[in-house]
Amino acid sequence: AYYRKGYATNVETIGIENGVIEFHRDNNVASCKYNYAGYKILTYASGKKGVRYLFECKDANSKAPKYVQFSDHIIAPRKSAHFHIFMGNTSQQALLQEMENWPTYYPYQLKANEVVDEMLHH
């Protein structure tokens, strides 16, 4: 139940290129050009730290989420095997409070067995 709730998402694929993020859901695509809005370093209940990079969609006509946050568990720069992408329309602060649902995305080119291996060693 913990992981089912944690990984739950209705976004099947996310495409990112040149500042534009596309969200694919049920054969529909919503996209927006996102502006970087800074980052927050969080200290979790476990005592571990994490970083979230904040982005905002300024296009009022876009159906894409207004606020997006990326987390890769890594504070110092290095390659990440997966990302947690938080998204919503309320506020960045509301997303920063989200600790129970952490949709997880992997690079498109990974094969299923590589994703399973990465999840088991996470």
N, C-alpha and C positions, 0 to 999 in steps of 0.2 A: 504494500500500500504506500509506503514511504517513497519508493522510487517511481511508482506509477503516477503519483501526484507530482513528484518533483520533475519528471521528464515530460509531463503532459503538455501538448501543444496542438493547435490546429494548423500550424504553418508547416507545410510539407518541405519546402525548399526556400532558401534565402540566397539571392544573388547580390553580390556587392561589386561595383565597378565605378571608378571615378567619382566617388562620393554619393552615388545613387544606390539605394538599397531596394531590392524587389522582394516582395513577400508573396509566395505562391500558396494559395489555399483553394481547394476544391475547383480546380481549373480556372481560377481567377488570379490575376496578378495586380497588386497594388504597389506603387513605387513612389519614391520621393528622393530629392537631393537633400542630404542631411548635412547640417552644420555641426562641427565639433563644439561641444559645450563644456569641455574640461573633464576632470576625472575626480573620483573620490576614493580614498583608501578606507576600507571598512575593517573593523575588528569584530569578528564573529563571536558568538557565545562560547565557542570552543577555545577562543584565544588566538586562533589563526587570523592572519590578515589576508585581505584580497583587494583587488582594485577593480573599479568599474569605470569604463570610458563612456562618457555621456554624449549623445547626439540628439539633435532636434530637427524636425521637419517644419519648415516655415510656410509651406504651401497649404493654405486653408482648404483648397479643393481636393487635396490628396486623400485617398482612402487608406493610405499607409499609416501606421501608428505615429503619433506626434513625437513620442519620446522613445528612444532606444538606448540601451546600455549593454556594453560588451564586457564580459568577464572571462579571463582565461586562467585564473588562479596564479598568475605570475605578475609580480610587481616589477622585476627587472626585465629589460628587453631580452627575449629569446623566442624561438619558435614554439608554438603551442599546437598540441594534437587535437584539441577541441575547444569550443567556445560555448559559454552560456550567454544567450541573447535574451535580455529582458525587454519587453515592449509594452507600451500602453499609451493612453490618451489623457490621463489625469495630471501627472506631474513627474518630474525627475525624482522628487522627494518620495513620492508614493512608490516608485520602482525601487528606490534604495532600501525601502522597508521590506521588500519581498524576499522572504527567506525559505518559503515552502515550495515554490514552483520555479524551476531553473531550466527552461527548455535548452537542450543541448544540441549543438550542431557540429558536424565534422566536415573537413574538406571534401568536396564533391568527388575527387579522384580516389578516395579510399575505398577499398573493397570491403564487403561485409565482414569477412574474417578479421580484417585489420581494425575495424570499428569494435568488434567484440573483444579483441585482444586489448585494445586501448581502454575499453570500459572496465575490463577485469583487473587491469593494473593501475587504475586511477585511484 
